[in-house]
Amino acid sequence: MKTKILIISLLFAFIVPLKAQNEKQKWTAGISLASAHYMTEFQGKALGGKYVYQTPRFTISKYMFSNITFDAGISMAIFDSQAYTTFDGIARYDFGTSDNNVVPYLLLGGSFIKAKMLTPTVNVGAGNTFWFSQKYGFNLQVMYKYSEGKFESQYSHFYTSIGVVYSFSVRSLNPRLWED
């Protein structure tokens, strides 16, 4: 099973093209490496480790309106001893930079984490996409996943990812971060 998921992930990464998002290029897809990081040793011991490595993380995004992009993602701990699968839904705000090579954004959303039990979280964070071609970009993202104290199966934690995104349409790149 793990081998099949790895093969599908590699095929997705090299066959599916990615593009940036704006009013003309609305859809992107991505594949990333991700990790959950618990803040204290107590939390790590209670959940089976301070770090949970997740490979792959798949995302699909659509530009909606007024610099807002909706993003859905799924990832699972395949090569880790801990059970952790996350289903994420977020809204990203890109400050009107979606036509630039560098696209910083803030995010707000939620997740359902399936570990010992299904646990909802509220997510806040930031990220940046560096577009190195008209279809491909490099994405870095950090989220804080807040879990209420009544859910003992999951604690609040940081969730980071690094990956490649593909735009389904060609984008024209603005090489600068500022206007003259």
C-alpha positions as CSV (number, residue, x, y, z in Angstrom):
1,M,0.0,0.0,0.0
2,K,2.8,2.5,0.9
3,T,4.6,1.7,-2.3
4,K,1.4,2.4,-4.4
5,I,1.0,5.8,-2.6
6,L,4.6,6.7,-3.3
7,I,4.3,5.8,-7.0
8,I,1.1,7.8,-7.4
9,S,2.7,10.7,-5.6
10,L,5.8,10.6,-7.9
11,L,3.6,10.4,-11.0
12,F,1.5,13.3,-9.8
13,A,4.6,15.4,-9.2
14,F,6.1,14.9,-12.7
15,I,3.0,14.5,-14.9
16,V,0.6,17.1,-13.6
17,P,1.6,20.7,-14.5
18,L,1.1,23.6,-11.9
19,K,0.2,27.3,-12.4
20,A,-0.3,30.4,-10.4
21,Q,-3.6,31.7,-9.5
22,N,-5.3,35.0,-10.4
23,E,-8.5,36.0,-12.2
24,K,-7.2,34.4,-15.4
25,Q,-5.4,31.4,-14.0
26,K,-7.7,30.1,-11.3
27,W,-6.6,26.5,-10.6
28,T,-3.4,25.1,-9.1
29,A,-2.4,21.8,-7.6
30,G,0.5,20.9,-5.4
31,I,2.5,18.2,-3.8
32,S,4.5,18.8,-0.6
33,L,6.5,17.3,2.2
34,A,4.9,18.2,5.6
35,S,5.4,17.9,9.3
36,A,3.4,18.4,12.5
37,H,5.4,19.7,15.4
38,Y,4.1,19.5,19.0
39,M,5.3,22.1,21.4
40,T,6.2,20.2,24.5
41,E,7.7,16.8,25.4
42,F,4.6,15.9,27.2
43,Q,2.5,16.3,24.1
44,G,5.0,14.4,22.0
45,K,5.0,11.5,24.5
46,A,1.2,11.4,24.8
47,L,0.8,11.3,21.0
48,G,3.7,9.0,20.1
49,G,6.4,11.6,19.2
50,K,7.1,15.3,19.0
51,Y,7.2,15.3,15.2
52,V,4.9,13.6,12.7
53,Y,6.3,13.4,9.1
54,Q,3.9,13.4,6.3
55,T,4.6,12.5,2.7
56,P,2.9,13.4,0.4
57,R,0.6,16.3,1.0
58,F,-1.7,17.0,-1.9
59,T,-3.4,20.3,-2.4
60,I,-5.8,21.8,-4.9
61,S,-6.5,25.6,-5.0
62,K,-8.9,27.9,-6.8
63,Y,-8.7,31.7,-7.0
64,M,-12.1,33.0,-6.0
65,F,-12.3,36.8,-5.8
66,S,-10.5,40.0,-4.4
67,N,-7.1,38.2,-3.8
68,I,-8.8,35.3,-2.0
69,T,-7.9,31.7,-2.9
70,F,-9.6,28.6,-1.4
71,D,-7.4,25.7,-0.8
72,A,-8.1,22.0,0.1
73,G,-5.4,19.6,1.2
74,I,-5.0,16.1,2.4
75,S,-1.9,14.4,3.9
76,M,-1.1,11.3,5.9
77,A,1.7,9.9,7.9
78,I,3.0,7.2,5.6
79,F,6.6,6.7,6.8
80,D,5.9,7.5,10.5
81,S,4.7,5.3,13.3
82,Q,2.0,7.7,14.4
83,A,-1.5,7.7,12.9
84,Y,-2.1,11.2,11.6
85,T,-4.2,12.1,8.5
86,T,-5.3,15.7,8.0
87,F,-8.1,17.1,5.8
88,D,-7.6,20.9,5.5
89,G,-9.7,23.7,4.1
90,I,-8.3,27.2,4.1
91,A,-8.8,30.7,2.6
92,R,-5.7,32.5,1.6
93,Y,-5.3,36.3,1.1
94,D,-2.4,37.3,-1.2
95,F,-2.3,41.1,-0.8
96,G,-2.9,41.6,-4.6
97,T,0.4,39.9,-5.5
98,S,-0.9,36.9,-7.4
99,D,0.6,38.1,-10.7
100,N,4.1,38.5,-9.3
101,N,6.9,36.0,-9.0
102,V,6.8,36.1,-5.3
103,V,3.3,35.7,-3.7
104,P,3.1,36.0,0.1
105,Y,-0.2,35.2,1.8
106,L,-2.0,34.8,5.1
107,L,-4.3,32.0,5.7
108,L,-7.3,31.1,7.9
109,G,-9.2,27.8,7.9
110,G,-9.9,24.5,9.6
111,S,-8.9,20.9,9.6
112,F,-10.2,17.5,10.6
113,I,-7.3,15.4,11.9
114,K,-7.8,11.6,12.1
115,A,-5.4,10.2,14.6
116,K,-6.7,8.2,17.6
117,M,-10.0,10.1,17.2
118,L,-11.3,12.6,14.7
119,T,-10.4,16.1,16.0
120,P,-11.3,19.5,14.5
121,T,-8.8,22.4,14.5
122,V,-8.8,26.0,13.6
123,N,-5.8,27.0,11.4
124,V,-4.0,30.3,11.0
125,G,-0.7,30.9,9.3
126,A,1.3,32.3,6.4
127,G,3.0,31.2,3.3
128,N,4.8,32.2,0.2
129,T,4.9,30.9,-3.4
130,F,8.0,31.5,-5.5
131,W,7.1,31.1,-9.2
132,F,10.2,30.0,-11.1
133,S,8.4,29.4,-14.4
134,Q,5.0,30.2,-16.0
135,K,3.6,26.9,-14.7
136,Y,5.7,25.8,-11.7
137,G,6.3,27.3,-8.3
138,F,7.9,26.5,-5.0
139,N,5.7,26.8,-1.9
140,L,6.5,27.3,1.8
141,Q,3.8,27.4,4.4
142,V,3.5,27.4,8.2
143,M,0.2,26.9,10.0
144,Y,-0.7,26.8,13.7
145,K,-3.5,24.2,14.2
146,Y,-5.4,25.1,17.4
147,S,-7.2,22.2,19.0
148,E,-9.6,22.9,22.0
149,G,-8.5,21.4,25.3
150,K,-11.6,19.1,25.4
151,F,-10.1,17.1,22.5
152,E,-7.5,14.9,24.3
153,S,-6.6,12.9,21.2
154,Q,-4.9,16.0,19.6
155,Y,-3.0,19.0,20.9
156,S,-2.5,22.4,19.2
157,H,0.6,22.3,17.1
158,F,2.6,23.8,14.2
159,Y,2.3,22.3,10.7
160,T,4.8,23.2,8.1
161,S,5.0,22.2,4.4
162,I,7.4,22.7,1.5
163,G,6.6,21.7,-2.0
164,V,6.0,22.3,-5.7
165,V,2.8,23.8,-7.2
166,Y,1.6,23.6,-10.7
167,S,-0.7,26.1,-12.5
168,F,-3.2,24.6,-15.0
169,S,-2.8,27.6,-17.3
170,V,0.2,29.7,-18.3
171,R,0.8,32.8,-16.2
172,S,2.7,35.9,-17.1
173,L,5.3,36.6,-14.5
174,N,5.9,40.1,-13.1
175,P,9.6,40.0,-12.2
176,R,9.4,42.6,-9.4
177,L,7.9,42.8,-5.9
178,W,7.2,46.6,-6.3
179,E,6.0,49.0,-8.9
180,D,8.0,52.1,-10.1
